[in-house]
Amino acid sequence: MILVTGAAGQLGTDVVASLRAKRGNPDTDIRGIDLQDLDITDGKAVREFLHECKATSVIHCAAYTAVDKAEDEKELCFKVNAEGTENLAKACKDINAEMIYISTDYVFDGKGETPYETDAVKAPISVYGKSKYAGEEAILRHLEKFYIVRISWVFGQAGNNFVKTMLKLAETRDELSVVSDQVGSPTYTPDLAILLCDMALSGKYGTYHATNEGFCSWADFAEEIMKQSGNNCKINHIKTEEYPTKAVRPKNSRMSKTSLDGAGFNRLPPWQDALGRYLG
């Protein structure tokens, strides 16, 4: 049985749907849970829950993701992303289940322009990034049967995302100013969900980078959103310093996909193609 945490979230929703479509036995093989079902920060509850449901694989999509708010809520952010992940990892070890942990480009400092390999030095520059890296460390401490999957710039039908924000703002504005010196890759949740399904129970353990193919800046992304949606809103390219935020963002979020290639997993489609399917 595959257990999915954060099943009501942007990624978890698509992971559950993809698992059900792939496996065709939603009642016994797959279980999606969210906060109302299990508080992952309660170690005893997590241990009892996993023992009861007899999971063979846990896809851990639940997370504290409010990047700016995390700077003021460090304790809560770490409690969810680090302690919660460690609780799940310990429970998985107890029942010999494998675990897929969703991590982030924010574990890197964002310096340079070269795509990060999976084993590059981790040096997070925000509370959120540090909490997610602490989650990675917890996985490595307790498990041998694990997948750490780093993603970035997530968008999907459930929840809020950059695409929805840009389209909403464009309804009332003729032009928008968007940061152009932060470069990375969008990740479309239905595409990622298919990959996570392929990983689950594959036995190809390790650390992976999984975003849609191609790199762009946030401004480039915004321009493509306007182009594909038939919107005439003008996108002005600005520097990070012109749009200050509480949390520092990495300027280089490029991540290499050689880890996927080496394990025989398919890369995700180009981000422009993913955006077209999202808007369609």
N, C-alpha and C positions, 0 to 999 in steps of 0.2 A: 504493500500500500504506500502511495506517495502522499505525503502531507505538505501542503502549501501554506505558509504563514503570510499574513498581509493580503489575504485573498480578495479583500474588497478594494484594494489599492489599484493604482494605474497598471503596474506590472502583474501583480497577483491575479487580477481579473482575467488577463489574457493567458497566463500560465495555466490556470484551472481550465479555461475553455479549450486551450490547445491540448492539454492532457486528455480531456474527455473526448475530443475529436479523434485523437490519435489512438487511444486505447479502447474506446467504445464500451467501457464498463464503469460508469460514473459512481455507482452505488458502493462498490467494494474496493476499487483500486485507487480512488482519489478522494482526498478530503481537504477542502479549503477552509481555513480558519482565520479569524481576525480578532481584534482586541476583546470583543465581547465573549469570545469563546475561550481565550487563554491569554493571561498576562505573562508574557515571556520574561518579565523582570522578577517573577516569583519562581525561584529555582525549584522548590518543592512541587509546586503545581505543574511545572514543565516536565519534571521527571515522572510524576504520576500520569500525566496526560499521554506522554509518548509510550510509556509502558503499556497503558491501556489500549491505545490504538494500534500498537505493534507496527509502526511505520518501518518500511525498508529504506525509504529515502525521504529527506526533508529538503524542500526548496524554500529557502528562507528569504522571502521578499519583504517582510515587515521591517520598517526602519523609521527612525526620526530623520526627516529630510528637510526641515525648515532651516536652510543654511544660515541665513542672517539671524534668525531668532535664536539659533543655537549658541551664538556668542553671548547671549544673556541667560541661556538655559543650559549651561554646560553640564550640570549634574544630571538633568533629565536626559539630555542627548546621550551621554555616556551610559546612563542606566539602561536605555533602550538598545543602543547600537553596540555597546561593548558587553555589558553584563547580560543583557538579554540573549545575545549571540552565544556567549560562553555557557549560559544555562542550557541552550539547545544543543551545543556541541557536547557537553558532558552527558546529556540524556541520550544523544545519538550514540555515543561511545558505549554507554550502558547496555543498549539494546542492539549493538552492532549495525546501526543504520548509517548510511552515507548521508552527506549534507552538501547542499549547494548554497553557498553564501554569496549574495549579491553585493559587490563592493563598488568602488568608484574611482574615477580619475583624480579625485581630490586627495588621494593618498600620496600624490606626487606634488612637488613644489611648483611645477609649471615653468621652469626655466629652460631656455634654449628653444630649438625648433625641431629637434629630432623626435620621432615617435618613440615613446617609452616601451621597452621590452618588459615582460612580466617580472623579471628579476631586477629591474632598475631600483636604485636607492629610493626608499620611501621617506618623504620629508614633508608631511602635510602642513599647510599654513593656515588652516582654519579649525575651529572646534569640531565642526562636522567631519572634516577630513581626518582629524586625529581620532575621533570616535570610531569611524569606519575602519581605520587602520588597526585600532585596538581590537576590533572584531576579527580582523584577519589574524592577528596574533593569537587570539583565543582559539580559533580554528586550528592553527598550526600546533598549539600546545596540546590539544586534546584528541585530535583526529588524524587518522591515516587515510581514511576513505572520505575525501573531500574534493570539492571543486570551488575555487574562489574565482568569481566571474566579475571583472571590473567593467563598468558601463559608464556612459556619460550622456548628458543632454537628452533626457528621456522624454518621449511623447507618445501618447496613446489616446484612445477614446475616453477612458475613465479618468476622472480627476482633472486638475489644472495643468497646463504646460505652456511652453513658449509659443507654440503655434496658435493656441486659443487666445493667448494674451495679445499677440500681434494683430490677429483678425479683429478682436474686440476693439482695440485702440484705433484701428484703421477705419472703423465705422464712423468715428467722430473727428478724425484728424486727416489732414492732407499730407503730412509728413511726420516721420518719427526718427529720433536719433537713437542709434543702436551701436553698441561697442564693436569695434572691428579689429582689435588687437588681442582678442582671446580666440584661439583657434582649436577646434576639436572636431568631433563627429556626433551628429544626432543618433539616437537609438530609438527605433520604432518598436514598441512593446510586442506587437503580434509576431514580428520577425524574431525578436529575442526569445520569445516564449517557445517557438519551434525549436530553437537551438537548445534551450534548457531541457526540453522534453527529450531531445536526442541524447543529451548528456546523462540524464537520470538513468541510473542502473546500467550505464555503458561500461563502467569500470575504468574509464580513461581519466583517472584522477589527476588533479594539478591546478595550476593557476592560469586563467585565460583572460584575454581582452576581447570583448564582444560588443562592437558598435556597428552601425551600418557603414558601408564602405565609403571612402572619400572624406576629405577634410574641408572645413569651411570656418569662417568667422561667424559670430552671432549676426553681424550685419548682412553677410552673404546669405545666411539662413533666412533672415527676414525678407530679403529681396526675392528669394526663390518662393517664399510663401505668398508674397504679393503677386508675383508672376503667375504661379500656378492657380491662384484663386481668382485671377482676373481683376485684381485690385490695383488702382493707379496711385496708391499711397507711396510717396517718395521716402526712401530710406537714407538718412544722413549717417555717414560713418564717423564715429567719434572714438576717442581714446578712453581707456579704462578710468583714467584720472578725471575725466569729465563726467563720469557717472559713478560717484562714490557709493559704496555699499558697506554695511557693517562688517561683513565677512570678506576677507581677501580671496579673490578667485584666481586659480592658476591661469596664466596666459597661454601656456602650451598644454593642451589636453589631448594631443595626438597620441594614440596608442597603437602599437604594432600588433598585427594579428597572426604572426608566425606561430604562436602557440596553437591556434586553431588548426592551421595547416598541418603542423606536426602530428596532431592527434587524429587527423582525418575528418574533422568537422567542417561543414560548409560555412563559408563566410556569409554574413548578412548582405542583402542586396544594397546597391548604392542608395545613399540617403535621399537623393532627389526622387528616385523611384518610390521609396517608402512614403515620402511626403505626398506624392501623387495619389497613392492608394489611400492614405489617410484622408485627404481632401475629397476624394471621390466618393 
